[in-house]
Amino acid sequence: MSLLENVLKKVVLDQATIIKKEQLSAFVYKVRLKGDSIKKAEFIPGYFLRLGVGIGQEDLDFKDKVRSYSVWNINKEEGWLDLAIATESNGVGANWVMNCNLGDLVYYKWKKGNFLLDNSADNYLMIGDLSALSHLYVINRNLPKNKSVESVIYSNNASNLFNDIDNTQPLSFYEFQEHPSEEIKIIVKEKLSKFNGSIIIYISGDSRVCVNLNQYLKKVLGYSPKQLKINPFWNPLKKGLE
């Protein structure tokens, strides 16, 4: 292990232990981490963890040793949180989650970002793929009950998608092939027509879909940038922290 990794573990990163691991679908694992630092976290729905999934693997570039994952659920009183980690990419993070074990120590840092809960609108539209599902779940779960929510959650196989923490399916699932921007546009226009009042739109997952829908919503449907919350979670041409 390099000197930099030792410094990160001892000085920079928080520590937690894997206390639960469960396969939710063919390409998703749920992992529960427990640690005293979680009890002290100032959590807002939409926060991520930067997880050291490749620490100790000398053959990896430093950028490949860290992956960001949405916090799907958290219990600060008991000091644990849940991640839902997709393995479709077959990358470093996928390899880590498939091979990690109960009792393993993990090292992490909070990543706040801007893709957070915003309860200021009357209506919400949530769009994303498998990689974004847990993030949109936690946002949806923490919206006030009087908000109107529509959604488009997609995968090339709907069985790859998974229920929320209470085993319900509060968001709408669709089965589309890769990069289905044109199909989504048709559904989005219809769903937006149902809303009365202010609107916020969350879009995440495949960067190609995020860019395409961003342009469509602004240039064709006339939505302002302030109404759009967009966070590409992955790009087929990039990996890790590139």
C-alpha contacts under 8 A as a table, 3 or more apart, distances in Angstrom:
res1	aa1	res2	aa2	distance
1	M	5	E	6.42
1	M	6	N	6.96
1	M	55	I	7.51
1	M	56	G	4.88
1	M	57	Q	7.43
1	M	58	E	6.87
2	S	5	E	5.24
2	S	6	N	6.41
2	S	56	G	7.59
2	S	58	E	7.85
3	L	6	N	5.10
3	L	7	V	6.27
4	L	7	V	5.13
4	L	8	L	6.18
5	E	8	L	4.98
5	E	9	K	6.17
5	E	55	I	6.72
5	E	56	G	7.58
6	N	9	K	5.19
6	N	10	K	6.15
7	V	10	K	5.25
7	V	11	V	5.58
7	V	12	V	6.96
8	L	11	V	5.51
8	L	12	V	4.70
8	L	13	L	5.60
9	K	12	V	6.21
9	K	13	L	5.26
9	K	14	D	7.39
9	K	15	Q	7.86
9	K	107	Y	6.57
10	K	13	L	6.88
12	V	109	K	7.80
13	L	107	Y	5.71
13	L	108	Y	5.25
13	L	109	K	5.44
14	D	37	S	6.75
14	D	107	Y	5.57
14	D	108	Y	5.30
14	D	109	K	6.05
15	Q	35	G	6.51
15	Q	37	S	7.51
15	Q	105	L	6.82
15	Q	106	V	5.76
15	Q	107	Y	4.69
15	Q	108	Y	6.40
16	A	33	L	5.75
16	A	34	K	5.17
16	A	35	G	4.39
16	A	36	D	7.68
16	A	37	S	7.95
16	A	105	L	5.78
16	A	106	V	5.39
16	A	107	Y	6.51
16	A	108	Y	7.91
17	T	33	L	5.33
17	T	34	K	5.23
17	T	35	G	6.40
17	T	102	L	7.71
17	T	103	G	5.73
17	T	104	D	5.67
17	T	105	L	4.61
17	T	106	V	6.05
18	I	21	K	7.47
18	I	31	V	6.90
18	I	32	R	5.78
18	I	33	L	4.65
18	I	34	K	6.49
18	I	101	N	7.06
18	I	102	L	5.10
18	I	103	G	5.26
18	I	104	D	5.53
18	I	105	L	6.56
18	I	106	V	7.36
19	I	31	V	7.80
19	I	32	R	5.72
19	I	33	L	5.96
19	I	34	K	6.59
19	I	102	L	5.35
19	I	103	G	6.14
20	K	30	K	7.83
20	K	31	V	5.72
20	K	32	R	4.94
20	K	33	L	7.37
20	K	102	L	6.24
21	K	29	Y	6.93
21	K	30	K	5.64
21	K	31	V	4.63
21	K	32	R	6.47
21	K	101	N	7.60
21	K	102	L	7.02
22	E	29	Y	5.60
22	E	30	K	5.08
22	E	31	V	6.63
23	Q	26	A	7.43
23	Q	28	V	6.03
23	Q	29	Y	4.31
23	Q	30	K	6.11
24	L	27	F	7.76
24	L	28	V	5.45
24	L	29	Y	5.49
24	L	30	K	6.51
24	L	162	F	6.38
25	S	28	V	5.18
25	S	29	Y	7.22
25	S	159	S	7.01
25	S	160	N	5.36
25	S	161	L	6.86
25	S	162	F	6.64
26	A	159	S	7.95
26	A	160	N	5.93
27	F	86	A	5.44
27	F	87	T	5.02
27	F	88	E	5.78
27	F	160	N	6.22
28	V	84	A	6.43
28	V	85	I	5.46
28	V	86	A	4.36
28	V	87	T	6.06
28	V	160	N	7.46
29	Y	84	A	5.64
29	Y	85	I	5.30
29	Y	86	A	6.55
29	Y	87	T	7.94
29	Y	97	V	7.10
29	Y	98	M	7.76
30	K	82	D	6.74
30	K	83	L	5.68
30	K	84	A	4.54
30	K	85	I	6.39
31	V	82	D	5.68
31	V	83	L	5.29
31	V	84	A	6.49
31	V	85	I	7.63
31	V	97	V	7.98
32	R	80	W	6.66
32	R	81	L	5.61
32	R	82	D	4.46
32	R	83	L	6.44
33	L	80	W	5.43
33	L	81	L	5.47
33	L	82	D	6.43
34	K	38	I	7.20
34	K	79	G	5.60
34	K	80	W	4.16
34	K	81	L	6.63
35	G	38	I	5.60
35	G	39	K	7.47
35	G	79	G	5.62
35	G	80	W	6.40
36	D	39	K	5.54
36	D	40	K	7.34
36	D	79	G	5.84
37	S	40	K	5.34
37	S	41	A	6.55
37	S	79	G	7.37
38	I	41	A	5.15
38	I	76	K	6.00
38	I	79	G	4.97
38	I	80	W	6.28
38	I	81	L	7.55
39	K	75	N	7.81
39	K	76	K	4.39
39	K	77	E	5.93
39	K	78	E	6.95
39	K	79	G	4.60
39	K	80	W	7.66
40	K	76	K	7.20
41	A	76	K	7.36
43	F	47	Y	6.88
44	I	47	Y	6.03
44	I	116	L	7.07
44	I	117	L	7.15
45	P	71	V	7.71
45	P	116	L	5.99
45	P	117	L	5.57
45	P	138	V	6.12
45	P	139	I	5.89
45	P	142	N	7.21
46	G	70	S	6.84
46	G	71	V	7.05
46	G	112	K	7.48
46	G	115	F	5.83
46	G	116	L	4.23
46	G	117	L	6.02
46	G	135	H	6.31
46	G	138	V	7.06
46	G	139	I	6.46
47	Y	70	S	6.31
47	Y	71	V	6.18
47	Y	110	W	7.19
47	Y	111	K	6.04
47	Y	112	K	4.80
47	Y	113	G	6.93
47	Y	115	F	7.72
47	Y	116	L	6.82
48	F	68	S	6.20
48	F	69	Y	5.31
48	F	70	S	4.36
48	F	71	V	5.49
48	F	110	W	6.07
48	F	111	K	4.93
48	F	112	K	6.17
48	F	113	G	7.89
49	L	68	S	5.43
49	L	69	Y	5.31
49	L	70	S	6.42
49	L	71	V	6.78
49	L	108	Y	6.28
49	L	109	K	5.76
49	L	110	W	4.77
49	L	111	K	5.52
50	R	66	V	6.24
50	R	67	R	5.53
50	R	68	S	4.36
50	R	69	Y	6.59
50	R	108	Y	5.39
50	R	109	K	5.19
50	R	110	W	6.14
50	R	111	K	6.26
51	L	66	V	5.45
51	L	67	R	5.34
51	L	68	S	6.07
51	L	69	Y	7.36
51	L	106	V	7.36
51	L	107	Y	6.08
51	L	108	Y	4.46
51	L	109	K	6.77
52	G	55	I	5.70
52	G	65	K	5.69
52	G	66	V	4.60
52	G	67	R	6.71
52	G	106	V	6.81
52	G	107	Y	5.43
52	G	108	Y	5.90
53	V	65	K	5.53
53	V	66	V	5.68
53	V	67	R	6.72
53	V	92	V	7.18
53	V	93	G	6.12
53	V	96	W	6.03
53	V	106	V	7.66
54	G	57	Q	5.56
54	G	60	L	7.22
54	G	64	D	6.79
54	G	65	K	3.88
54	G	66	V	6.50
54	G	92	V	7.07
54	G	93	G	7.99
54	G	96	W	7.63
55	I	65	K	5.77
57	Q	60	L	5.90
57	Q	65	K	7.90
58	E	61	D	7.84
60	L	64	D	6.08
60	L	65	K	6.72
61	D	64	D	5.40
61	D	65	K	6.90
62	F	65	K	5.31
62	F	66	V	7.57
63	K	66	V	6.24
63	K	240	G	6.05
63	K	241	L	5.42
63	K	242	E	7.30
64	D	67	R	7.44
64	D	92	V	6.92
64	D	239	K	7.78
64	D	240	G	5.31
64	D	241	L	7.04
65	K	92	V	7.62
66	V	240	G	7.05
66	V	241	L	7.58
67	R	93	G	6.49
67	R	240	G	6.31
67	R	241	L	7.55
68	S	111	K	7.85
69	Y	83	L	6.79
69	Y	84	A	7.78
69	Y	85	I	7.16
70	S	83	L	6.49
70	S	84	A	7.61
70	S	134	S	6.75
70	S	135	H	5.47
71	V	74	I	7.19
71	V	81	L	6.89
71	V	82	D	6.15
71	V	83	L	5.41
71	V	84	A	7.93
71	V	134	S	7.52
71	V	135	H	6.92
71	V	138	V	7.81
72	W	81	L	7.46
72	W	82	D	5.47
72	W	83	L	5.35
72	W	84	A	6.64
72	W	134	S	5.16
72	W	135	H	6.08
72	W	137	Y	7.17
72	W	138	V	5.67
73	N	81	L	5.54
73	N	82	D	5.07
73	N	83	L	7.28
73	N	138	V	6.79
73	N	165	I	7.60
74	I	79	G	7.85
74	I	80	W	5.95
74	I	81	L	4.11
74	I	82	D	6.31
75	N	78	E	5.65
75	N	79	G	5.83
75	N	80	W	5.41
75	N	81	L	6.12
76	K	79	G	4.66
76	K	80	W	6.41
76	K	81	L	7.89
83	L	134	S	7.80
84	A	134	S	6.28
85	I	94	A	7.45
85	I	97	V	7.19
85	I	131	S	7.70
86	A	89	S	7.70
86	A	94	A	6.71
86	A	130	L	7.26
86	A	131	S	6.19
87	T	90	N	5.63
87	T	91	G	7.48
87	T	93	G	7.45
87	T	94	A	4.37
87	T	95	N	7.61
87	T	97	V	7.94
87	T	98	M	7.99
88	E	94	A	7.41
89	S	94	A	6.82
90	N	93	G	7.76
90	N	94	A	5.32
90	N	95	N	6.56
91	G	94	A	5.23
91	G	95	N	6.20
92	V	95	N	5.14
92	V	96	W	6.14
93	G	96	W	5.01
93	G	97	V	6.25
94	A	97	V	5.38
94	A	98	M	6.20
95	N	98	M	5.33
95	N	99	N	6.26
96	W	99	N	5.32
96	W	100	C	5.80
97	V	100	C	5.30
100	C	104	D	6.87
101	N	104	D	5.70
113	G	116	L	7.42
115	F	229	K	6.38
115	F	230	I	7.06
115	F	231	N	6.54
116	L	139	I	7.34
117	L	139	I	5.47
117	L	142	N	7.52
117	L	143	L	7.52
118	D	121	A	7.61
118	D	143	L	7.96
119	N	143	L	6.04
119	N	144	P	7.18
121	A	124	Y	7.24
121	A	147	K	7.80
121	A	197	G	7.77
121	A	198	S	5.11
121	A	199	I	5.48
121	A	200	I	6.14
122	D	147	K	5.48
122	D	148	S	6.48
122	D	196	N	7.80
122	D	197	G	5.77
122	D	198	S	5.15
122	D	199	I	6.13
123	N	147	K	5.78
123	N	148	S	4.68
123	N	149	V	5.88
123	N	195	F	6.49
123	N	196	N	7.57
123	N	197	G	6.91
123	N	198	S	6.08
123	N	199	I	4.74
123	N	200	I	6.43
124	Y	147	K	7.45
124	Y	148	S	6.17
124	Y	149	V	4.71
124	Y	150	E	6.23
124	Y	199	I	5.69
124	Y	200	I	5.05
124	Y	201	I	5.71
124	Y	202	Y	7.59
125	L	149	V	5.87
125	L	150	E	4.82
125	L	151	S	5.30
125	L	152	V	7.89
125	L	191	K	7.94
125	L	192	L	7.55
125	L	199	I	7.69
125	L	200	I	6.57
125	L	201	I	4.73
125	L	202	Y	6.21
126	M	136	L	6.86
126	M	149	V	7.66
126	M	150	E	6.45
126	M	151	S	4.53
126	M	152	V	6.23
126	M	153	I	7.68
126	M	201	I	5.94
126	M	202	Y	4.76
126	M	203	I	6.09
127	I	151	S	5.78
127	I	152	V	4.78
127	I	153	I	5.73
127	I	201	I	7.80
127	I	202	Y	6.09
127	I	203	I	4.75
127	I	204	S	6.43
128	G	131	S	7.57
128	G	132	A	5.43
128	G	133	L	6.57
128	G	136	L	7.81
128	G	152	V	6.58
128	G	153	I	5.07
128	G	154	Y	6.53
128	G	203	I	5.83
128	G	204	S	4.91
128	G	205	G	5.25
128	G	206	D	7.75
129	D	132	A	5.47
129	D	133	L	6.34
129	D	153	I	5.46
129	D	154	Y	4.91
129	D	155	S	5.95
129	D	204	S	7.30
129	D	205	G	5.36
129	D	206	D	7.10
130	L	133	L	5.30
130	L	153	I	7.43
130	L	154	Y	6.83
130	L	155	S	6.30
130	L	160	N	7.45
130	L	161	L	6.13
130	L	205	G	7.42
131	S	134	S	7.60
131	S	205	G	5.70
131	S	233	F	6.92
132	A	135	H	5.40
132	A	136	L	6.29
132	A	204	S	5.86
132	A	205	G	5.23
132	A	233	F	7.08
133	L	136	L	5.25
133	L	137	Y	6.03
133	L	153	I	7.18
133	L	161	L	7.83
134	S	137	Y	4.92
134	S	138	V	6.34
134	S	164	D	7.52
135	H	138	V	5.43
135	H	139	I	6.45
136	L	139	I	5.09
136	L	140	N	6.01
136	L	202	Y	8.00
137	Y	140	N	5.14
137	Y	141	R	5.99
137	Y	164	D	6.47
137	Y	171	L	7.79
138	V	141	R	5.07
138	V	142	N	6.30
139	I	142	N	5.43
139	I	143	L	6.48
140	N	143	L	5.41
140	N	149	V	7.84
143	L	147	K	6.89
144	P	147	K	5.91
148	S	195	F	7.82
150	E	171	L	7.34
150	E	172	S	7.63
150	E	191	K	6.68
151	S	171	L	5.68
151	S	172	S	5.51
152	V	171	L	7.32
152	V	172	S	5.62
152	V	173	F	6.29
152	V	174	Y	6.76
152	V	184	I	7.49
152	V	187	I	7.87
152	V	188	V	7.76
153	I	171	L	6.99
153	I	172	S	5.93
153	I	173	F	4.83
153	I	174	Y	5.96
154	Y	158	A	7.10
154	Y	173	F	5.68
154	Y	174	Y	4.61
154	Y	175	E	5.55
154	Y	176	F	6.13
155	S	158	A	5.58
155	S	160	N	6.99
155	S	161	L	7.14
155	S	173	F	7.99
155	S	174	Y	6.61
155	S	175	E	5.21
155	S	176	F	5.64
155	S	177	Q	6.95
155	S	178	E	7.76
156	N	175	E	5.22
156	N	176	F	4.79
156	N	177	Q	4.66
156	N	178	E	6.59
157	N	160	N	5.74
157	N	161	L	7.84
157	N	175	E	5.67
157	N	176	F	7.47
158	A	161	L	5.57
158	A	173	F	6.76
158	A	174	Y	6.48
158	A	175	E	5.34
159	S	162	F	7.45
161	L	173	F	7.75
162	F	169	Q	7.87
163	N	166	D	7.62
163	N	167	N	5.07
163	N	168	T	5.44
163	N	169	Q	5.07
164	D	167	N	5.22
164	D	168	T	5.54
164	D	169	Q	6.16
164	D	170	P	7.59
165	I	168	T	7.39
169	Q	172	S	7.47
176	F	180	P	6.22
177	Q	180	P	6.18
179	H	206	D	7.38
179	H	208	R	6.81
179	H	209	V	6.06
180	P	183	E	5.51
180	P	184	I	6.23
180	P	209	V	7.17
181	S	184	I	5.13
181	S	185	K	6.17
181	S	209	V	5.48
181	S	212	N	6.60
181	S	213	L	6.83
182	E	185	K	5.19
182	E	186	I	6.81
183	E	186	I	5.58
183	E	187	I	6.82
184	I	187	I	5.20
184	I	188	V	5.93
185	K	188	V	5.03
185	K	189	K	6.14
185	K	213	L	7.19
185	K	216	Y	7.80
186	I	189	K	5.49
186	I	190	E	6.57
187	I	190	E	5.24
187	I	191	K	6.19
188	V	191	K	5.13
188	V	192	L	6.03
189	K	192	L	5.30
189	K	193	S	6.35
190	E	193	S	5.30
190	E	194	K	7.13
191	K	194	K	5.56
191	K	195	F	7.49
192	L	195	F	5.61
195	F	199	I	7.72
199	I	227	Q	6.47
200	I	227	Q	4.74
200	I	228	L	6.02
200	I	229	K	7.38
201	I	227	Q	6.15
201	I	228	L	4.98
201	I	229	K	6.01
202	Y	228	L	6.21
202	Y	229	K	4.78
202	Y	230	I	5.89
203	I	210	C	6.14
203	I	228	L	7.62
203	I	229	K	6.27
203	I	230	I	4.78
203	I	231	N	6.48
203	I	232	P	7.81
204	S	207	S	7.52
204	S	210	C	6.20
204	S	230	I	5.78
204	S	231	N	4.88
204	S	232	P	5.05
204	S	233	F	6.20
205	G	209	V	7.63
205	G	210	C	7.15
205	G	231	N	7.15
205	G	232	P	5.09
205	G	233	F	4.59
205	G	234	W	6.10
206	D	209	V	5.49
206	D	210	C	6.38
206	D	232	P	5.86
206	D	233	F	6.23
206	D	234	W	5.38
206	D	235	N	6.05
206	D	236	P	7.95
207	S	210	C	4.93
207	S	211	V	6.16
207	S	231	N	7.96
207	S	232	P	4.55
207	S	233	F	6.74
207	S	234	W	5.91
207	S	235	N	5.37
208	R	211	V	5.35
208	R	212	N	6.18
208	R	235	N	7.33
209	V	212	N	5.11
209	V	213	L	5.99
210	C	213	L	5.40
210	C	214	N	5.96
210	C	230	I	6.74
210	C	231	N	7.43
210	C	232	P	6.17
211	V	214	N	5.11
211	V	215	Q	6.38
212	N	215	Q	5.42
212	N	216	Y	6.29
213	L	216	Y	4.89
213	L	217	L	5.92
214	N	217	L	5.39
214	N	218	K	6.23
214	N	228	L	7.68
214	N	230	I	7.83
215	Q	218	K	5.32
215	Q	219	K	5.68
215	Q	220	V	7.57
216	Y	219	K	5.45
216	Y	220	V	5.14
216	Y	221	L	6.59
217	L	220	V	5.80
217	L	221	L	4.90
217	L	222	G	6.10
217	L	223	Y	5.58
218	K	221	L	5.88
218	K	222	G	4.72
218	K	223	Y	4.70
218	K	224	S	6.06
218	K	225	P	7.21
219	K	222	G	5.59
219	K	223	Y	7.68
223	Y	227	Q	6.56
223	Y	228	L	7.71
224	S	227	Q	5.51
224	S	228	L	7.06
225	P	228	L	5.25
225	P	229	K	7.96
226	K	229	K	7.62
232	P	235	N	7.52
234	W	238	K	7.49
234	W	239	K	7.59
235	N	238	K	5.35
235	N	239	K	7.26
236	P	239	K	7.74
238	K	242	E	6.32
239	K	242	E	6.03
